[in-house]
Amino acid sequence: MSIFTRLSDIINSNISSLLDKAENPEKMIRMVIQEMEETLVEVRSGTAKVIAEKKTLHRRAEQLRKQSEDWQKKAELAMSKDREDLAKAALVERASVNVTIEMLDNEMHKLDETLDKLSNEIDQLQAKLNDARARQKTIVMRTTATQSRVDVNRQLHNYNIDNAMNKFEYYEKKIDLMEGQVESMNRESKNLQSEFDELARSEKIDQEIQDIKNKLSK
């Protein structure tokens, strides 16, 4: 497959469709980007060769134009010396050179068309590559987030964690019960002390009543 066919196939490809059909979108987008990058390098290298070839043709054409001018001058010189035979020979050589110049100009025109097409397709490929790289970032972020959710859900449904949480709840209830027993004992102790305090107050009041009776009887 030629580089130009590959370039056309890539530019005309539908990345979204490729990703939708892929079993592993992240892997697929990496392959697509790699293909684009490699093609872009090859196309730019090919473009550089075309430019170099055009410069070579241009230099050759300029040299031939000087030769054509030189043959024209020789023909004029020959005519000035009444050497029509030499003038005709010079003009024949000039015509031959001009044919070659025309061929070179046509070749350079074709190269210009090729360079214009390549430049346009390189721009399209670069835009598509930028789009693919942006999609790759999105896919990586989504994949990472999805994997995190999978890990979290796996932990949430992990038997060992559930078992540990059940044990935590068991020990928490056991501690609550112990704390309740301690609090109950403290309350019973306070109630008993309150009864003794009440007895002491009652005895003191009884004594005060007796003291008043004794005082009044005197």
C-alpha positions in Angstrom: 0.0 0.0 0.0 1.5 3.4 -1.0 1.9 6.2 1.5 -0.7 8.3 -0.3 -3.3 5.5 -0.2 -2.6 5.0 3.6 -2.9 8.7 4.1 -6.2 8.9 2.3 -7.6 5.8 4.2 -6.7 7.3 7.5 -8.1 10.8 6.7 -11.4 9.2 5.5 -11.6 6.8 8.4 -14.3 7.2 11.1 -12.6 7.1 14.5 -15.9 7.0 16.4 -17.0 4.0 14.4 -13.7 2.2 15.0 -13.9 2.8 18.7 -17.6 1.7 18.9 -16.7 -1.6 17.3 -13.5 -2.2 19.3 -13.5 -4.7 22.2 -10.7 -2.6 23.8 -11.2 1.1 22.8 -8.1 2.2 24.8 -5.9 -0.2 22.9 -7.6 0.6 19.6 -7.1 4.4 20.0 -3.4 3.8 20.8 -3.0 1.8 17.6 -4.8 4.5 15.6 -2.6 7.3 17.0 0.5 5.3 16.4 -0.6 4.7 12.8 -1.3 8.4 12.3 2.0 9.5 13.8 4.0 7.0 11.6 2.1 8.1 8.5 2.6 11.8 9.4 6.4 11.2 9.7 6.4 9.4 6.3 4.3 12.0 4.6 6.5 14.9 5.9 9.6 13.0 4.8 8.0 12.4 1.3 7.1 16.1 1.2 10.7 17.1 1.9 11.9 14.8 -0.9 9.3 16.4 -3.3 10.5 19.9 -2.3 14.2 18.8 -2.9 13.3 17.4 -6.3 11.5 20.6 -7.3 14.5 22.7 -6.3 16.7 20.4 -8.5 14.4 20.7 -11.4 14.2 24.5 -10.9 18.1 24.8 -11.0 18.2 22.6 -14.1 15.5 24.7 -15.8 17.4 27.9 -15.0 20.6 26.5 -16.4 18.7 25.5 -19.6 17.2 29.0 -19.9 20.7 30.4 -19.9 21.6 28.0 -22.6 18.6 29.0 -24.6 19.5 32.6 -24.3 23.1 31.8 -25.3 21.9 29.9 -28.4 19.7 32.9 -29.3 22.7 35.2 -29.0 24.8 32.8 -31.2 22.1 32.7 -33.8 22.0 36.5 -33.9 25.8 36.7 -34.1 25.8 34.2 -37.0 23.2 36.2 -38.9 25.2 39.4 -38.3 28.1 37.6 -40.1 25.9 36.4 -42.9 26.2 32.8 -41.6 22.6 31.7 -41.9 23.6 28.1 -41.7 25.1 28.6 -38.3 22.2 30.7 -37.2 19.8 27.9 -38.1 21.9 25.3 -36.3 21.9 27.5 -33.2 18.1 28.0 -33.4 17.7 24.2 -33.7 19.7 23.7 -30.5 17.7 26.5 -28.8 14.5 24.8 -29.8 15.7 21.5 -28.4 16.7 23.2 -25.1 13.3 24.9 -24.9 11.5 21.6 -25.3 13.4 20.3 -22.3 12.6 23.5 -20.4 8.9 23.0 -21.1 9.1 19.4 -19.9 10.8 20.6 -16.7 8.2 23.4 -16.2 5.4 20.8 -16.5 7.1 18.5 -14.0 7.5 21.4 -11.5 3.8 22.3 -12.0 2.8 18.7 -11.2 5.1 18.8 -8.2 3.4 22.0 -7.0 0.0 20.3 -7.3 1.4 17.3 -5.3 2.8 19.6 -2.6 -0.5 21.5 -2.3 -2.4 18.2 -2.0 0.1 16.9 0.5 0.0 20.1 2.6 -3.8 20.0 2.7 -3.8 16.3 3.7 -1.1 16.8 6.3 -3.3 19.5 7.8 -6.3 17.1 7.8 -4.2 14.3 9.3 -2.8 16.6 12.0 -6.3 17.7 12.9 -7.4 14.1 13.1 -4.4 13.2 15.2 -5.2 16.0 17.6 -8.8 14.8 17.8 -7.6 11.2 18.4 -5.2 12.3 21.2 -8.0 14.3 22.9 -10.2 11.2 22.7 -7.4 9.1 24.1 -7.2 11.3 27.2 -11.0 11.0 27.6 -10.9 7.3 27.2 -8.1 6.9 29.7 -9.9 9.0 32.2 -13.1 7.1 31.8 -11.3 3.8 32.0 -9.5 4.8 35.1 -12.7 6.1 36.7 -14.5 2.9 35.7 -11.8 0.7 37.1 -11.9 2.7 40.3 -15.6 2.1 40.5 -15.1 -1.6 39.9 -12.5 -1.8 42.6 -14.7 0.1 45.1 -17.7 -2.2 44.3 -15.5 -5.2 44.6 -14.4 -4.0 48.1 -18.0 -3.3 49.0 -19.0 -6.9 48.2 -15.9 -8.4 49.6 -16.8 -11.2 52.2 -13.7 -10.5 54.4 -14.7 -6.8 54.7 -18.3 -7.7 55.4 -17.2 -10.2 58.0 -14.9 -7.7 59.6 -17.7 -5.1 59.7 -20.0 -7.6 61.3 -17.3 -8.3 64.0 -17.0 -4.5 64.6 -20.7 -4.3 65.1 -20.6 -7.3 67.5 -17.9 -5.8 69.6 -19.6 -2.4 69.5 -22.8 -4.0 70.9 -20.8 -5.9 73.5 -19.2 -2.7 74.6 -22.6 -0.9 74.7 -23.9 -3.7 76.9 -20.9 -3.5 79.3 -21.2 0.3 79.5 -25.0 -0.1 80.2 -24.2 -2.6 83.1 -21.7 -0.1 84.6 -24.2 2.7 84.3 -26.9 0.5 85.9 -24.6 -0.3 88.8 -23.7 3.3 89.3 -27.4 4.2 89.4 -28.2 1.4 91.9 -25.3 2.6 94.1 -26.6 6.2 93.9 -30.2 5.0 94.8 -28.9 3.1 97.8 -27.0 6.1 99.0 -30.0 8.2 98.5 -32.1 6.0 100.8 -29.5 6.2 103.6 -29.3 9.9 103.2 -33.1 10.0 103.5 -33.0 7.9 106.6 -30.4 10.2 108.2 -32.5 13.3 107.4 -35.6 11.6 108.8 -33.8 10.6 112.0 -32.6 14.1 112.4 -36.0 15.5 112.0 -37.4 13.0 114.5 -34.8 14.0 117.0 -35.6 17.7 116.5 -39.4 16.9 117.1 -38.5 15.0 120.3 -36.4 17.9 121.5 -39.3 20.3 121.0 -41.6 18.0 122.9 -39.2 17.8 125.8 -38.8 21.5 125.9 -42.6 22.1 125.9 -43.2 19.5 128.7 -40.9 21.5 131.0 
